[in-house]
Amino acid sequence: MEMLTVPELAERLGTDVVHARTMLKEGALLAVKRDGVLVVPARQLDGDQPVKHLGAVLRLLRDGGYSDEEALGWISAEDDSLPGSPLDALHEDRATEVKRRAQALAF
């Protein structure tokens, strides 16, 4: 999985590092630490924008008690019933099912 540092994320988004960090803080994207460095999975982007509905799904997972590492595992895990991962489904504009499943995990 390709990971981007915050400066690399800012470059891909066409913005500055401060705005990229704000997006992470507000939950629009998910970041995790790898070897002490905050990184963002590049797959969360659709071109120069976050994947549509990703922020809502992450909010549901966090509300359900998922850590960022656990949320990353969930959105990245292959699920034959989708098919593909929840993140794949978001890229394919199948957000309703992903949101339904994330919400069910919260209860």
N, C-alpha and C positions, 0 to 999 in steps of 0.2 A: 504494500500500500504506500503510495507516494505521500510523504509528509512535507508540509511547508512550515518554515519558521515564520514568525510574525512579520518580519520585513518582507519575506517572499510572498506571504499572503497579501500584504498591503500592495505590493507591486502587481499581483494578479488582479486585485480588485480595482487598481488604478487610483489608489488613495494613499494616505500617509499612515504611518505606524500607529499614531494616536487614534485615528478612526478605526483601524483594524482591531486594536485592543478594545475599543468601545463596543464594537460588534460582538467580540468574544464575551465581554462583561455582561452585555445585554442578552446573551444567549442565542444570538442568531446563528452562531457556529459553535462547534465543539472543539476544544483544545485539550491536549493531554501532555504530560511531561515525558520525554524520552531522553535518557541520559542527562537529566537536569535542564533540558531545553524545552520550552513550550512550543509544541508543534500542532499543526492543524491538518487533518487528512484532506488532501487535494480533492478527493471525490465529493466533498461537500459543496464544491463549486460547480456551477453550470455556466461556463464561460467566465465572465467577470462578476458574477453575482452568486450569492448563496443559493443552493437548490431551493426551489419554491416549497414552502410548507415545512422545511427542515426545522426552523425555529420553534414552530408549534409542536412538532413531534418531540424535540428535545425538552421543551417545557413540560410536556406530559410525563416524560420519563423522569425528569428531575422531581416533579411533584410526587411521583410514585416512589421516590427514595433512591433512584439510581444515581450512582456516582458518574462522573464524566467517563471514567474508564469502562464502567458497566454499560453506559449508554452507547459508547463507541462499539463495544462488543455486540450489542443488540442490533444497532442499525447496520452493522457490517456483516452479520451472520447470514449465511445462505439459508433460505427457507423454501423448501420445495413447494409449499402450498401457495407461495406468492406468484410466481416463482422468482428466484433470485433473492437478494437481500432487501430489507426495508429501504435502504438507500437507493438501490436499483429501482425499486418501485416509485420512489419520489422522483427520480430522474425521468421516469416514464409517465409522469402525471397520474399516478395511482395513489394519491395521498389519502383518500378516504379510508381505504383498508388499513393503511399503515397507522393512521391516527386512531382508528378503532382498536387495533391491536395494542398500541402503546397505552391507550386509555384503560384497556382491560387489565394491563399489567399493574396499574396503579391501585387496583382494588383486590 
